[in-house]
């Protein structure tokens, strides 16, 4: 059974950093794209960042470019999200995701393509 477990969420002041981590179990995801999504209250879940299976290409939503960095460690079956210069608008539940189809050229946008974690709350205070 696939499990994705996020950690690292919490309360942070605006302008500060936070690092999220996601550990996978039940399957080795070294050949699968990984991603992070988020959902703020009253809003739809949105793509934050993605990384292909070998880590050579990364993708970010426009508002995250230059502030967030996604990385992966295939030996540990983990994916991290380093978030800098956080603003209150970044407040959301952040979800880790793992593609169900291996060797994708880019992280998919279809939510049905992913396994999901339970989410971790990130709250940025002003």
N, C-alpha and C positions, 0 to 999 in steps of 0.2 A: 504494500500500500504506500503510495507516494505521500510524503508529508513535507511541507515547506513551513519553516518556523522562522518568523522574523524576530529580531531583537534590536535594541538600541533606541527605540522611540522614547519620547518624554517631553518635558517642558524646557524650552530654551528661549532666551531673550532675542529679540530682533537683532540681526546682524551677526548672530553667533553661528557656530557650526554644530552639526550633528551627523553621526555616522550610523547608518542602518546596516544590519547584516542579515542574511537569510541562509539558513542551513537546510539542505535537502536530505531526505532519507527515503529508502524504499526503491530508489533508482539512481543510477549514476547519470548525471546530466552533462557530462563533458562534451557530448556531441549535440547539445540542444541549446538554442538561444534562451537567454534569461532576460527578465525585465522587472521593472518597478512601475507600478501604477499607484494612483492615489484617488481618494474620494473625500471631498469636503461635504459638510452637511448641506443637504438640499441640492447637491450637484451630482452629475453623473461621474462614474469612474473614468479617469483620464490617464493617458500614457504619460509617464515621466521620463523613463530612460530604458534603453535596451542594449544588449550586447550579444553578438553572435557567438557561436559555439567555441571558437578558438580565441576570442577576445580581440581580434584584429580590427573589428569595426564596432563602433558605438553610435548610438542614436539618442537624441534628446529632444524633448519638447522645446519649443522656442523659448519659453520663459525660464527654462532651466539651463540653457546653454551658458557656459562660463561660470555657473555657480555649482552645479552638481556634476559628480563624476561617478560613473558606474564601473565596477571592476569585478573580476571573477577569479576564483582559484579552483581550477578543475580537480586538483589533487584533493582538495578539502570538500569539493561539491558545494561551494558557497558562492554567493554573489553579494557584493556590498554596494552601498550608495553613500558616497560622501557628499554632504550638503553643506554649502557655505553661504554666507550672506543671506541667511533666512529672513523672511518677512512674515508678517501675520497672514498674508495670503497663501503661505505654504502650509498653513494649518490644515491637517487632513489625516485620515487613516491611510497609511501607506501599505501597499500589498506587494509581496514578492510573487513573481510568476515564472513558470518554466514551460517552455514550448513542448507540445506533445509530439511534434514531428522533428526528426533530427536533421541537422546540417542545413537549416534554412539559411538563405543568403542574407536575410535581414529579419529582425524580430517581427513577428506578425502583429497586425493591428486587431485581428478578430479575437475577442475575449474567449471564444469557445476553443481556441487553439491552445489555451494555457491550463496548467495546473495552478492552483492558487494557495497562498498562505492565508492565515486567519487575519492578518493585518496588525499593524502596530500604530498607535496614536502618536502623532507629532503635533505639538501645540507650540506656536511661536507667540510670545507675548510682546506687546509694543512698549 
